[in-house]
Amino acid sequence: MPLDGRSTAPSAGSWLLVGIAWLAVSVPLLWGIWTTLAKAAVLFR
């Protein structure tokens, strides 16, 4: 807790922003991993 007694709990809006940021990073990352694995699977057939 800060010295002035105010709470530093994050608001609901900040959690929403964090969730959107995670989606913005994870969706392209997962698509890239999936594409790479699919192309690598072709090499081992």
PDBQT receptor file of N, H, CA, C and O in Angstrom, charges set to zero:
ATOM      1  N   MET A   1       0.843  -1.177   0.000  1.00  0.00    +0.000 N 
ATOM      2  CA  MET A   1       0.000   0.000   0.000  1.00  0.00    +0.000 C 
ATOM      3  C   MET A   1       0.892   1.246   0.000  1.00  0.00    +0.000 C 
ATOM      4  O   MET A   1       1.877   1.302   0.737  1.00  0.00    +0.000 OA
ATOM      5  N   PRO A   2       0.556   2.229  -0.812  1.00  0.00    +0.000 N 
ATOM      6  CA  PRO A   2       1.355   3.453  -0.846  1.00  0.00    +0.000 C 
ATOM      7  C   PRO A   2       1.271   4.201   0.479  1.00  0.00    +0.000 C 
ATOM      8  O   PRO A   2       0.379   3.964   1.293  1.00  0.00    +0.000 OA
ATOM      9  N   LEU A   3       2.196   5.082   0.668  1.00  0.00    +0.000 N 
ATOM     10  H   LEU A   3       2.921   5.274   0.007  1.00  0.00    +0.000 HD
ATOM     11  CA  LEU A   3       2.259   5.837   1.920  1.00  0.00    +0.000 C 
ATOM     12  C   LEU A   3       1.075   6.771   2.115  1.00  0.00    +0.000 C 
ATOM     13  O   LEU A   3       0.750   7.103   3.255  1.00  0.00    +0.000 OA
ATOM     14  N   ASP A   4       0.408   7.213   1.029  1.00  0.00    +0.000 N 
ATOM     15  H   ASP A   4       0.671   6.943   0.103  1.00  0.00    +0.000 HD
ATOM     16  CA  ASP A   4      -0.712   8.130   1.182  1.00  0.00    +0.000 C 
ATOM     17  C   ASP A   4      -2.030   7.408   1.480  1.00  0.00    +0.000 C 
ATOM     18  O   ASP A   4      -3.053   8.073   1.642  1.00  0.00    +0.000 OA
ATOM     19  N   GLY A   5      -2.045   6.082   1.557  1.00  0.00    +0.000 N 
ATOM     20  H   GLY A   5      -1.214   5.541   1.426  1.00  0.00    +0.000 HD
ATOM     21  CA  GLY A   5      -3.225   5.324   1.942  1.00  0.00    +0.000 C 
ATOM     22  C   GLY A   5      -4.145   4.937   0.805  1.00  0.00    +0.000 C 
ATOM     23  O   GLY A   5      -5.146   4.260   1.041  1.00  0.00    +0.000 OA
ATOM     24  N   ARG A   6      -3.848   5.337  -0.419  1.00  0.00    +0.000 N 
ATOM     25  H   ARG A   6      -3.035   5.887  -0.611  1.00  0.00    +0.000 HD
ATOM     26  CA  ARG A   6      -4.714   4.987  -1.550  1.00  0.00    +0.000 C 
ATOM     27  C   ARG A   6      -4.467   3.543  -1.972  1.00  0.00    +0.000 C 
ATOM     28  O   ARG A   6      -3.365   3.015  -1.823  1.00  0.00    +0.000 OA
ATOM     29  N   SER A   7      -5.490   2.931  -2.489  1.00  0.00    +0.000 N 
ATOM     30  H   SER A   7      -6.385   3.359  -2.610  1.00  0.00    +0.000 HD
ATOM     31  CA  SER A   7      -5.386   1.566  -3.010  1.00  0.00    +0.000 C 
ATOM     32  C   SER A   7      -4.795   1.608  -4.416  1.00  0.00    +0.000 C 
ATOM     33  O   SER A   7      -5.069   2.533  -5.181  1.00  0.00    +0.000 OA
ATOM     34  N   THR A   8      -3.999   0.621  -4.751  1.00  0.00    +0.000 N 
ATOM     35  H   THR A   8      -3.777  -0.131  -4.130  1.00  0.00    +0.000 HD
ATOM     36  CA  THR A   8      -3.412   0.547  -6.091  1.00  0.00    +0.000 C 
ATOM     37  C   THR A   8      -3.978  -0.628  -6.885  1.00  0.00    +0.000 C 
ATOM     38  O   THR A   8      -3.334  -1.126  -7.809  1.00  0.00    +0.000 OA
ATOM     39  N   ALA A   9      -5.178  -1.067  -6.527  1.00  0.00    +0.000 N 
ATOM     40  H   ALA A   9      -5.702  -0.663  -5.777  1.00  0.00    +0.000 HD
ATOM     41  CA  ALA A   9      -5.801  -2.175  -7.236  1.00  0.00    +0.000 C 
ATOM     42  C   ALA A   9      -6.089  -1.764  -8.677  1.00  0.00    +0.000 C 
ATOM     43  O   ALA A   9      -6.579  -0.662  -8.925  1.00  0.00    +0.000 OA
ATOM     44  N   PRO A  10      -5.786  -2.649  -9.629  1.00  0.00    +0.000 N 
ATOM     45  CA  PRO A  10      -6.052  -2.321 -11.038  1.00  0.00    +0.000 C 
ATOM     46  C   PRO A  10      -7.546  -2.282 -11.317  1.00  0.00    +0.000 C 
ATOM     47  O   PRO A  10      -8.323  -3.030 -10.723  1.00  0.00    +0.000 OA
ATOM     48  N   SER A  11      -7.930  -1.415 -12.215  1.00  0.00    +0.000 N 
ATOM     49  H   SER A  11      -7.299  -0.807 -12.698  1.00  0.00    +0.000 HD
ATOM     50  CA  SER A  11      -9.345  -1.298 -12.579  1.00  0.00    +0.000 C 
ATOM     51  C   SER A  11      -9.712  -2.381 -13.589  1.00  0.00    +0.000 C 
ATOM     52  O   SER A  11      -8.841  -3.043 -14.153  1.00  0.00    +0.000 OA
ATOM     53  N   ALA A  12     -10.997  -2.548 -13.804  1.00  0.00    +0.000 N 
ATOM     54  H   ALA A  12     -11.704  -2.010 -13.346  1.00  0.00    +0.000 HD
ATOM     55  CA  ALA A  12     -11.475  -3.545 -14.771  1.00  0.00    +0.000 C 
ATOM     56  C   ALA A  12     -11.013  -3.185 -16.179  1.00  0.00    +0.000 C 
ATOM     57  O   ALA A  12     -10.724  -4.071 -16.984  1.00  0.00    +0.000 OA
ATOM     58  N   GLY A  13     -10.941  -1.887 -16.480  1.00  0.00    +0.000 N 
ATOM     59  H   GLY A  13     -11.176  -1.168 -15.826  1.00  0.00    +0.000 HD
ATOM     60  CA  GLY A  13     -10.494  -1.460 -17.798  1.00  0.00    +0.000 C 
ATOM     61  C   GLY A  13      -9.052  -1.830 -18.075  1.00  0.00    +0.000 C 
ATOM     62  O   GLY A  13      -8.695  -2.155 -19.207  1.00  0.00    +0.000 OA
ATOM     63  N   SER A  14      -8.220  -1.781 -17.042  1.00  0.00    +0.000 N 
ATOM     64  H   SER A  14      -8.510  -1.517 -16.122  1.00  0.00    +0.000 HD
ATOM     65  CA  SER A  14      -6.822  -2.141 -17.262  1.00  0.00    +0.000 C 
ATOM     66  C   SER A  14      -6.683  -3.642 -17.500  1.00  0.00    +0.000 C 
ATOM     67  O   SER A  14      -5.829  -4.063 -18.281  1.00  0.00    +0.000 OA
ATOM     68  N   TRP A  15      -7.507  -4.455 -16.838  1.00  0.00    +0.000 N 
ATOM     69  H   TRP A  15      -8.200  -4.113 -16.204  1.00  0.00    +0.000 HD
ATOM     70  CA  TRP A  15      -7.473  -5.898 -17.087  1.00  0.00    +0.000 C 
ATOM     71  C   TRP A  15      -7.933  -6.213 -18.503  1.00  0.00    +0.000 C 
ATOM     72  O   TRP A  15      -7.401  -7.117 -19.147  1.00  0.00    +0.000 OA
ATOM     73  N   LEU A  16      -8.920  -5.470 -18.984  1.00  0.00    +0.000 N 
ATOM     74  H   LEU A  16      -9.352  -4.735 -18.460  1.00  0.00    +0.000 HD
ATOM     75  CA  LEU A  16      -9.382  -5.653 -20.359  1.00  0.00    +0.000 C 
ATOM     76  C   LEU A  16      -8.266  -5.314 -21.345  1.00  0.00    +0.000 C 
ATOM     77  O   LEU A  16      -8.063  -6.015 -22.336  1.00  0.00    +0.000 OA
ATOM     78  N   LEU A  17      -7.558  -4.245 -21.063  1.00  0.00    +0.000 N 
ATOM     79  H   LEU A  17      -7.723  -3.675 -20.258  1.00  0.00    +0.000 HD
ATOM     80  CA  LEU A  17      -6.443  -3.850 -21.918  1.00  0.00    +0.000 C 
ATOM     81  C   LEU A  17      -5.332  -4.902 -21.921  1.00  0.00    +0.000 C 
ATOM     82  O   LEU A  17      -4.733  -5.173 -22.961  1.00  0.00    +0.000 OA
ATOM     83  N   VAL A  18      -5.063  -5.486 -20.770  1.00  0.00    +0.000 N 
ATOM     84  H   VAL A  18      -5.550  -5.266 -19.925  1.00  0.00    +0.000 HD
ATOM     85  CA  VAL A  18      -4.065  -6.556 -20.683  1.00  0.00    +0.000 C 
ATOM     86  C   VAL A  18      -4.515  -7.769 -21.501  1.00  0.00    +0.000 C 
ATOM     87  O   VAL A  18      -3.708  -8.380 -22.201  1.00  0.00    +0.000 OA
ATOM     88  N   GLY A  19      -5.790  -8.115 -21.414  1.00  0.00    +0.000 N 
ATOM     89  H   GLY A  19      -6.446  -7.619 -20.845  1.00  0.00    +0.000 HD
ATOM     90  CA  GLY A  19      -6.314  -9.240 -22.187  1.00  0.00    +0.000 C 
ATOM     91  C   GLY A  19      -6.226  -9.002 -23.679  1.00  0.00    +0.000 C 
ATOM     92  O   GLY A  19      -5.873  -9.908 -24.434  1.00  0.00    +0.000 OA
ATOM     93  N   ILE A  20      -6.543  -7.795 -24.113  1.00  0.00    +0.000 N 
ATOM     94  H   ILE A  20      -6.829  -7.058 -23.500  1.00  0.00    +0.000 HD
ATOM     95  CA  ILE A  20      -6.437  -7.458 -25.537  1.00  0.00    +0.000 C 
ATOM     96  C   ILE A  20      -4.989  -7.500 -25.999  1.00  0.00    +0.000 C 
ATOM     97  O   ILE A  20      -4.698  -7.960 -27.104  1.00  0.00    +0.000 OA
ATOM     98  N   ALA A  21      -4.084  -7.024 -25.160  1.00  0.00    +0.000 N 
ATOM     99  H   ALA A  21      -4.320  -6.651 -24.262  1.00  0.00    +0.000 HD
ATOM    100  CA  ALA A  21      -2.663  -7.056 -25.510  1.00  0.00    +0.000 C 
ATOM    101  C   ALA A  21      -2.169  -8.494 -25.641  1.00  0.00    +0.000 C 
ATOM    102  O   ALA A  21      -1.415  -8.810 -26.562  1.00  0.00    +0.000 OA
ATOM    103  N   TRP A  22      -2.594  -9.373 -24.716  1.00  0.00    +0.000 N 
ATOM    104  H   TRP A  22      -3.206  -9.116 -23.968  1.00  0.00    +0.000 HD
ATOM    105  CA  TRP A  22      -2.203 -10.784 -24.812  1.00  0.00    +0.000 C 
ATOM    106  C   TRP A  22      -2.730 -11.414 -26.097  1.00  0.00    +0.000 C 
ATOM    107  O   TRP A  22      -2.022 -12.187 -26.743  1.00  0.00    +0.000 OA
ATOM    108  N   LEU A  23      -3.957 -11.093 -26.469  1.00  0.00    +0.000 N 
ATOM    109  H   LEU A  23      -4.532 -10.466 -25.944  1.00  0.00    +0.000 HD
ATOM    110  CA  LEU A  23      -4.511 -11.620 -27.720  1.00  0.00    +0.000 C 
ATOM    111  C   LEU A  23      -3.742 -11.100 -28.928  1.00  0.00    +0.000 C 
ATOM    112  O   LEU A  23      -3.479 -11.844 -29.872  1.00  0.00    +0.000 OA
ATOM    113  N   ALA A  24      -3.384  -9.825 -28.892  1.00  0.00    +0.000 N 
ATOM    114  H   ALA A  24      -3.598  -9.221 -28.124  1.00  0.00    +0.000 HD
ATOM    115  CA  ALA A  24      -2.663  -9.220 -30.013  1.00  0.00    +0.000 C 
ATOM    116  C   ALA A  24      -1.300  -9.865 -30.208  1.00  0.00    +0.000 C 
ATOM    117  O   ALA A  24      -0.779  -9.888 -31.323  1.00  0.00    +0.000 OA
ATOM    118  N   VAL A  25      -0.723 -10.382 -29.148  1.00  0.00    +0.000 N 
ATOM    119  H   VAL A  25      -1.146 -10.363 -28.242  1.00  0.00    +0.000 HD
ATOM    120  CA  VAL A  25       0.583 -11.033 -29.241  1.00  0.00    +0.000 C 
ATOM    121  C   VAL A  25       0.437 -12.535 -29.500  1.00  0.00    +0.000 C 
ATOM    122  O   VAL A  25       1.147 -13.094 -30.336  1.00  0.00    +0.000 OA
ATOM    123  N   SER A  26      -0.478 -13.182 -28.787  1.00  0.00    +0.000 N 
ATOM    124  H   SER A  26      -1.055 -12.728 -28.108  1.00  0.00    +0.000 HD
ATOM    125  CA  SER A  26      -0.535 -14.637 -28.845  1.00  0.00    +0.000 C 
ATOM    126  C   SER A  26      -1.157 -15.190 -30.122  1.00  0.00    +0.000 C 
ATOM    127  O   SER A  26      -0.744 -16.254 -30.582  1.00  0.00    +0.000 OA
ATOM    128  N   VAL A  27      -2.131 -14.507 -30.708  1.00  0.00    +0.000 N 
ATOM    129  H   VAL A  27      -2.466 -13.643 -30.334  1.00  0.00    +0.000 HD
ATOM    130  CA  VAL A  27      -2.772 -15.031 -31.921  1.00  0.00    +0.000 C 
ATOM    131  C   VAL A  27      -1.775 -15.116 -33.080  1.00  0.00    +0.000 C 
ATOM    132  O   VAL A  27      -1.677 -16.179 -33.694  1.00  0.00    +0.000 OA
ATOM    133  N   PRO A  28      -1.035 -14.062 -33.411  1.00  0.00    +0.000 N 
ATOM    134  CA  PRO A  28      -0.042 -14.207 -34.482  1.00  0.00    +0.000 C 
ATOM    135  C   PRO A  28       1.079 -15.192 -34.127  1.00  0.00    +0.000 C 
ATOM    136  O   PRO A  28       1.594 -15.897 -34.995  1.00  0.00    +0.000 OA
ATOM    137  N   LEU A  29       1.447 -15.229 -32.852  1.00  0.00    +0.000 N 
ATOM    138  H   LEU A  29       1.029 -14.656 -32.147  1.00  0.00    +0.000 HD
ATOM    139  CA  LEU A  29       2.492 -16.166 -32.431  1.00  0.00    +0.000 C 
ATOM    140  C   LEU A  29       2.044 -17.609 -32.634  1.00  0.00    +0.000 C 
ATOM    141  O   LEU A  29       2.786 -18.426 -33.179  1.00  0.00    +0.000 OA
ATOM    142  N   LEU A  30       0.831 -17.918 -32.195  1.00  0.00    +0.000 N 
ATOM    143  H   LEU A  30       0.228 -17.254 -31.752  1.00  0.00    +0.000 HD
ATOM    144  CA  LEU A  30       0.319 -19.278 -32.369  1.00  0.00    +0.000 C 
ATOM    145  C   LEU A  30       0.125 -19.630 -33.834  1.00  0.00    +0.000 C 
ATOM    146  O   LEU A  30       0.369 -20.768 -34.236  1.00  0.00    +0.000 OA
ATOM    147  N   TRP A  31      -0.313 -18.664 -34.638  1.00  0.00    +0.000 N 
ATOM    148  H   TRP A  31      -0.511 -17.739 -34.312  1.00  0.00    +0.000 HD
ATOM    149  CA  TRP A  31      -0.458 -18.908 -36.079  1.00  0.00    +0.000 C 
ATOM    150  C   TRP A  31       0.915 -19.225 -36.691  1.00  0.00    +0.000 C 
ATOM    151  O   TRP A  31       1.027 -20.130 -37.518  1.00  0.00    +0.000 OA
ATOM    152  N   GLY A  32       1.934 -18.501 -36.298  1.00  0.00    +0.000 N 
ATOM    153  H   GLY A  32       1.843 -17.766 -35.626  1.00  0.00    +0.000 HD
ATOM    154  CA  GLY A  32       3.281 -18.752 -36.814  1.00  0.00    +0.000 C 
ATOM    155  C   GLY A  32       3.818 -20.106 -36.394  1.00  0.00    +0.000 C 
ATOM    156  O   GLY A  32       4.452 -20.799 -37.190  1.00  0.00    +0.000 OA
ATOM    157  N   ILE A  33       3.571 -20.488 -35.157  1.00  0.00    +0.000 N 
ATOM    158  H   ILE A  33       3.056 -19.926 -34.511  1.00  0.00    +0.000 HD
ATOM    159  CA  ILE A  33       4.015 -21.802 -34.679  1.00  0.00    +0.000 C 
ATOM    160  C   ILE A  33       3.279 -22.900 -35.434  1.00  0.00    +0.000 C 
ATOM    161  O   ILE A  33       3.893 -23.876 -35.862  1.00  0.00    +0.000 OA
ATOM    162  N   TRP A  34       1.968 -22.749 -35.600  1.00  0.00    +0.000 N 
ATOM    163  H   TRP A  34       1.469 -21.955 -35.252  1.00  0.00    +0.000 HD
ATOM    164  CA  TRP A  34       1.177 -23.748 -36.322  1.00  0.00    +0.000 C 
ATOM    165  C   TRP A  34       1.658 -23.898 -37.769  1.00  0.00    +0.000 C 
ATOM    166  O   TRP A  34       1.805 -25.014 -38.266  1.00  0.00    +0.000 OA
ATOM    167  N   THR A  35       1.899 -22.778 -38.434  1.00  0.00    +0.000 N 
ATOM    168  H   THR A  35       1.779 -21.871 -38.030  1.00  0.00    +0.000 HD
ATOM    169  CA  THR A  35       2.358 -22.805 -39.821  1.00  0.00    +0.000 C 
ATOM    170  C   THR A  35       3.728 -23.468 -39.923  1.00  0.00    +0.000 C 
ATOM    171  O   THR A  35       3.973 -24.258 -40.836  1.00  0.00    +0.000 OA
ATOM    172  N   THR A  36       4.608 -23.151 -39.000  1.00  0.00    +0.000 N 
ATOM    173  H   THR A  36       4.409 -22.510 -38.259  1.00  0.00    +0.000 HD
ATOM    174  CA  THR A  36       5.944 -23.743 -39.006  1.00  0.00    +0.000 C 
ATOM    175  C   THR A  36       5.878 -25.252 -38.796  1.00  0.00    +0.000 C 
ATOM    176  O   THR A  36       6.556 -26.011 -39.489  1.00  0.00    +0.000 OA
ATOM    177  N   LEU A  37       5.068 -25.680 -37.848  1.00  0.00    +0.000 N 
ATOM    178  H   LEU A  37       4.517 -25.063 -37.285  1.00  0.00    +0.000 HD
ATOM    179  CA  LEU A  37       4.945 -27.120 -37.596  1.00  0.00    +0.000 C 
ATOM    180  C   LEU A  37       4.316 -27.848 -38.774  1.00  0.00    +0.000 C 
ATOM    181  O   LEU A  37       4.706 -28.972 -39.090  1.00  0.00    +0.000 OA
ATOM    182  N   ALA A  38       3.355 -27.222 -39.419  1.00  0.00    +0.000 N 
ATOM    183  H   ALA A  38       3.038 -26.309 -39.162  1.00  0.00    +0.000 HD
ATOM    184  CA  ALA A  38       2.718 -27.851 -40.581  1.00  0.00    +0.000 C 
ATOM    185  C   ALA A  38       3.721 -28.004 -41.726  1.00  0.00    +0.000 C 
ATOM    186  O   ALA A  38       3.741 -29.031 -42.404  1.00  0.00    +0.000 OA
ATOM    187  N   LYS A  39       4.550 -26.982 -41.938  1.00  0.00    +0.000 N 
ATOM    188  H   LYS A  39       4.534 -26.147 -41.387  1.00  0.00    +0.000 HD
ATOM    189  CA  LYS A  39       5.552 -27.076 -43.004  1.00  0.00    +0.000 C 
ATOM    190  C   LYS A  39       6.663 -28.047 -42.643  1.00  0.00    +0.000 C 
ATOM    191  O   LYS A  39       7.209 -28.718 -43.519  1.00  0.00    +0.000 OA
ATOM    192  N   ALA A  40       7.001 -28.128 -41.367  1.00  0.00    +0.000 N 
ATOM    193  H   ALA A  40       6.557 -27.583 -40.656  1.00  0.00    +0.000 HD
ATOM    194  CA  ALA A  40       8.035 -29.078 -40.941  1.00  0.00    +0.000 C 
ATOM    195  C   ALA A  40       7.518 -30.515 -41.063  1.00  0.00    +0.000 C 
ATOM    196  O   ALA A  40       8.295 -31.420 -41.368  1.00  0.00    +0.000 OA
ATOM    197  N   ALA A  41       6.244 -30.734 -40.834  1.00  0.00    +0.000 N 
ATOM    198  H   ALA A  41       5.613 -29.999 -40.586  1.00  0.00    +0.000 HD
ATOM    199  CA  ALA A  41       5.671 -32.071 -40.950  1.00  0.00    +0.000 C 
ATOM    200  C   ALA A  41       5.793 -32.588 -42.376  1.00  0.00    +0.000 C 
ATOM    201  O   ALA A  41       5.985 -33.785 -42.587  1.00  0.00    +0.000 OA
ATOM    202  N   VAL A  42       5.683 -31.698 -43.356  1.00  0.00    +0.000 N 
ATOM    203  H   VAL A  42       5.527 -30.725 -43.185  1.00  0.00    +0.000 HD
ATOM    204  CA  VAL A  42       5.815 -32.091 -44.757  1.00  0.00    +0.000 C 
ATOM    205  C   VAL A  42       7.232 -32.619 -45.022  1.00  0.00    +0.000 C 
ATOM    206  O   VAL A  42       7.410 -33.539 -45.820  1.00  0.00    +0.000 OA
ATOM    207  N   LEU A  43       8.212 -32.053 -44.372  1.00  0.00    +0.000 N 
ATOM    208  H   LEU A  43       8.067 -31.305 -43.723  1.00  0.00    +0.000 HD
ATOM    209  CA  LEU A  43       9.601 -32.495 -44.582  1.00  0.00    +0.000 C 
ATOM    210  C   LEU A  43       9.838 -33.910 -44.072  1.00  0.00    +0.000 C 
ATOM    211  O   LEU A  43      10.694 -34.620 -44.599  1.00  0.00    +0.000 OA
ATOM    212  N   PHE A  44       9.096 -34.326 -43.057  1.00  0.00    +0.000 N 
ATOM    213  H   PHE A  44       8.401 -33.749 -42.628  1.00  0.00    +0.000 HD
ATOM    214  CA  PHE A  44       9.349 -35.627 -42.444  1.00  0.00    +0.000 C 
ATOM    215  C   PHE A  44       8.400 -36.721 -42.937  1.00  0.00    +0.000 C 
ATOM    216  O   PHE A  44       8.372 -37.814 -42.371  1.00  0.00    +0.000 OA
ATOM    217  N   ARG A  45       7.629 -36.438 -43.976  1.00  0.00    +0.000 N 
ATOM    218  H   ARG A  45       7.651 -35.550 -44.436  1.00  0.00    +0.000 HD
ATOM    219  CA  ARG A  45       6.753 -37.475 -44.526  1.00  0.00    +0.000 C 
ATOM    220  C   ARG A  45       7.497 -38.332 -45.504  1.00  0.00    +0.000 C 
ATOM    221  O   ARG A  45       6.923 -39.261 -46.071  1.00  0.00    +0.000 OA
TER     222      ARG A  45
